[in-house]
Amino acid sequence: MTVTVRMTNLFLQLGLDATPEGVARFIGEHHLPDEVNVLDAEFWNDAQRQLLKELLCSDGEWALVVDQLNEALRTPSA
């Protein structure tokens, strides 16, 4: 079975609320300063950090989704 590569599916894999509202809430409540690597964010647990690292290292479609999340966490919410 293949999993569609999307932000909501990334959130499912991370064990987070994967509804569109849940994703928006998470991004709105968490912000990464420019000097902090997404993998070093204080809000990930060890398992989440490991998953993100593996997805980034895969350099495939999942890496692009993690990059999108990284960018979203750096954009100040209005």
Backbone as CSV, one residue per row, in Angstrom:
resi,resn,N_x,N_y,N_z,CA_x,CA_y,CA_z,C_x,C_y,C_z
1,MET,0.844,-1.187,0.000,0.000,0.000,0.000,0.884,1.243,0.000
2,THR,0.616,2.146,-0.884,1.373,3.386,-0.923,0.617,4.468,-0.168
3,VAL,1.370,5.329,0.453,0.791,6.433,1.207,1.028,7.707,0.420
4,THR,-0.013,8.479,0.251,0.120,9.744,-0.447,0.987,10.678,0.387
5,VAL,1.959,11.275,-0.265,2.887,12.171,0.418,2.217,13.533,0.572
6,ARG,1.766,13.804,1.786,1.104,15.075,2.083,1.403,15.451,3.528
7,MET,1.177,16.703,3.831,1.416,17.194,5.190,0.556,16.431,6.194
8,THR,-0.696,16.157,5.846,-1.560,15.456,6.800,-1.022,14.055,7.084
9,ASN,-0.487,13.390,6.067,0.081,12.060,6.289,1.374,12.129,7.098
10,LEU,2.135,13.182,6.928,3.322,13.381,7.767,2.899,13.522,9.223
11,PHE,1.855,14.310,9.471,1.378,14.488,10.831,0.875,13.174,11.412
12,LEU,0.223,12.346,10.597,-0.206,11.021,11.064,0.998,10.202,11.512
13,GLN,2.045,10.212,10.705,3.252,9.449,11.041,3.924,9.976,12.298
14,LEU,3.785,11.269,12.536,4.380,11.886,13.727,3.507,11.703,14.969
15,GLY,2.317,11.134,14.774,1.413,10.938,15.901,0.721,12.215,16.341
16,LEU,0.592,13.150,15.422,-0.046,14.439,15.721,-1.424,14.497,15.075
17,ASP,-2.218,15.478,15.481,-3.538,15.699,14.898,-3.349,16.014,13.415
18,ALA,-3.820,15.126,12.559,-3.582,15.254,11.125,-4.741,15.884,10.371
19,THR,-5.747,16.375,11.090,-6.813,17.084,10.398,-6.241,18.408,9.879
20,PRO,-6.834,18.975,8.838,-6.335,20.273,8.370,-6.293,21.321,9.493
21,GLU,-7.308,21.270,10.364,-7.337,22.214,11.496,-6.192,21.926,12.472
22,GLY,-5.930,20.650,12.699,-4.848,20.260,13.615,-3.488,20.671,13.091
23,VAL,-3.287,20.491,11.795,-2.019,20.899,11.176,-1.862,22.414,11.304
24,ALA,-2.913,23.149,10.976,-2.856,24.612,11.059,-2.606,25.070,12.494
25,ARG,-3.253,24.401,13.456,-3.071,24.757,14.864,-1.624,24.515,15.295
26,PHE,-1.082,23.350,14.931,0.294,23.030,15.304,1.257,24.076,14.745
27,ILE,1.100,24.404,13.467,1.986,25.382,12.840,1.807,26.756,13.475
28,GLY,0.571,27.097,13.832,0.318,28.385,14.467,0.881,28.486,15.877
29,GLU,0.979,27.347,16.563,1.433,27.342,17.957,2.935,27.094,18.110
30,HIS,3.603,26.711,17.039,5.034,26.404,17.111,5.786,27.260,16.098
31,HIS,6.857,27.859,16.554,7.670,28.697,15.670,9.135,28.332,15.861
32,LEU,9.853,28.271,14.752,11.282,27.975,14.792,12.086,29.218,14.442
33,PRO,12.986,29.617,15.322,13.892,30.710,14.957,14.799,30.262,13.806
34,ASP,15.290,31.204,13.038,16.119,30.887,11.871,17.339,30.049,12.218
35,GLU,17.896,30.236,13.406,19.140,29.549,13.752,18.920,28.119,14.261
36,VAL,17.676,27.705,14.421,17.378,26.366,14.937,17.006,25.424,13.790
37,ASN,17.721,24.318,13.691,17.417,23.303,12.686,16.094,22.651,13.055
38,VAL,15.300,22.308,12.050,13.989,21.694,12.307,14.129,20.426,13.151
39,LEU,15.217,19.695,12.986,15.422,18.465,13.757,15.747,18.751,15.221
40,ASP,16.192,19.959,15.515,16.570,20.326,16.882,15.458,21.039,17.639
41,ALA,14.289,21.153,17.027,13.178,21.854,17.680,12.821,21.152,18.982
42,GLU,12.563,21.945,19.994,12.279,21.414,21.328,10.958,20.660,21.424
43,PHE,10.059,20.883,20.469,8.730,20.278,20.571,8.637,18.869,19.998
44,TRP,9.708,18.340,19.396,9.678,16.949,18.919,10.122,16.016,20.028
45,ASN,9.514,14.844,20.087,10.059,13.825,20.983,11.111,13.049,20.189
46,ASP,11.802,12.125,20.835,12.895,11.415,20.162,12.431,10.642,18.932
47,ALA,11.274,9.987,19.038,10.764,9.202,17.910,10.402,10.110,16.732
48,GLN,9.784,11.244,17.018,9.421,12.185,15.954,10.680,12.736,15.291
49,ARG,11.663,13.083,16.103,12.924,13.620,15.582,13.605,12.594,14.666
50,GLN,13.605,11.327,15.084,14.222,10.270,14.288,13.486,10.094,12.957
51,LEU,12.168,10.099,13.000,11.379,9.962,11.776,11.676,11.108,10.814
52,LEU,11.669,12.335,11.332,11.943,13.490,10.474,13.327,13.395,9.853
53,LYS,14.302,12.949,10.635,15.668,12.798,10.134,15.705,11.770,9.004
54,GLU,15.042,10.633,9.199,15.004,9.599,8.165,14.326,10.106,6.893
55,LEU,13.227,10.838,7.056,12.519,11.355,5.888,13.355,12.389,5.142
56,LEU,14.054,13.237,5.881,14.920,14.230,5.235,16.071,13.560,4.500
57,CYS,16.647,12.543,5.112,17.783,11.846,4.498,17.364,11.032,3.281
58,SER,16.087,10.681,3.208,15.607,9.899,2.067,15.681,10.716,0.781
59,ASP,15.668,12.031,0.922,15.793,12.950,-0.203,14.758,12.669,-1.289
60,GLY,13.604,12.167,-0.889,12.527,11.903,-1.836,11.378,12.854,-1.612
61,GLU,10.186,12.392,-1.959,9.001,13.236,-1.808,8.758,13.610,-0.350
62,TRP,9.041,12.680,0.555,8.822,12.975,1.980,9.733,14.094,2.459
63,ALA,10.951,14.143,1.922,11.877,15.215,2.299,11.296,16.573,1.922
64,LEU,10.599,16.619,0.793,9.973,17.878,0.371,8.876,18.306,1.344
65,VAL,8.120,17.342,1.852,7.050,17.660,2.806,7.655,18.154,4.119
66,VAL,8.740,17.519,4.567,9.413,17.981,5.790,9.955,19.390,5.567
67,ASP,10.492,19.653,4.389,10.961,21.014,4.068,9.816,22.022,4.112
68,GLN,8.655,21.618,3.605,7.492,22.510,3.646,7.090,22.805,5.092
69,LEU,7.119,21.778,5.925,6.810,21.981,7.344,7.838,22.907,7.977
70,ASN,9.092,22.688,7.673,10.175,23.536,8.184,9.927,24.994,7.829
71,GLU,9.586,25.245,6.575,9.305,26.620,6.143,8.088,27.193,6.854
72,ALA,7.035,26.385,6.979,5.813,26.849,7.637,6.076,27.217,9.102
73,LEU,6.951,26.470,9.756,7.245,26.742,11.162,8.095,27.987,11.340
74,ARG,8.653,28.489,10.282,9.484,29.707,10.345,8.724,30.953,9.925
75,THR,7.561,30.765,9.331,6.776,31.898,8.874,5.885,32.379,10.015
76,PRO,6.043,33.627,10.416,5.191,34.116,11.498,3.716,34.061,11.105
77,SER,2.889,33.562,12.005,1.459,33.515,11.701,0.847,34.892,11.851
78,ALA,-0.098,35.178,11.017,-0.712,36.511,11.017,-1.660,36.675,12.181
